[in-house]
Amino acid sequence: MLNTGRQGGFSVVEMLVSLIAGLVVVAGAISLFTSVMVSGNTTLMLSRLNQDVQSITDIMVRDIQRAGYHPSAAAELALGTPPSGASSPKYVFSTVADLHTSSGATEPDCIRIKYWDPDPPSGTGAVVRVYSYDKAGKELKVTTDYNEPTTVALNTLCGTGNKLVSEKEVLIDSLSFALASGASATGMRAIDLAISASHATRPALSMSLQRQIKLRNDGY
């Protein structure tokens, strides 16, 4: 005998409620997945920015630490007054001649380093390198000369040269060099370097770094 009673099942309302509940769960899962992806991408971008700025700073620190080096500098410095024709005084770092403050800047943003390289790639020992900040392009630039240091004014060299940072994603927001607190122009001991950078497509991702660099010599 056939059962002619009503068959059990979902009503239209129950189906709609189930469908909405399912959509809410799926939307939550998608939102969570998106958040994780965005967070991971942000962390990766910030990590790369940090690595780039650290590398830039390390390059400048190594150069500044070598400022003033010359194989005969120690002997000539011991004399008090270097002999006539001595080459080593040309490499000594000077806060007057080797630091420059660009127009509109509050602190020096250009530095010149001179040292003698015992094993240079150029075949000569002299190295004169200028690091400077291009505010308009938010770039850090560098020039290198392998000729013996001259009295060329630093302001003519600042802002010239090649980009030190090749990555287009990195913008240098500021760069400054300053004599360390307590030092003097004739007896300097260290230079304070400060740099800040941000990501080109996400300016909110930024970082700042400060380093104090001890100089090789104190000048004449």
Buried (B, 14 or more C-beta within 10 A) or exposed (E): EEEEEEEEEEEEEEEEEEEEEEEEEEEEEEEEEEEEEEEEEBEEBBEBBBEBBEEBBEBBBEBBBBBBBBEEBEEBBEEEEBEEEBBBBBBBBBBEBBBBBBEEBEBBBBBBBBBBBEEEEEEEBBBBBBBBBBBEEBBBBBBEBBEBBEEEEBEEBBBEBEBBBEEEBBBBBBBBBBBBEEBEEEEBBBBBBBBBBBBBEBEEBBBEBEBBBEBBBBBB
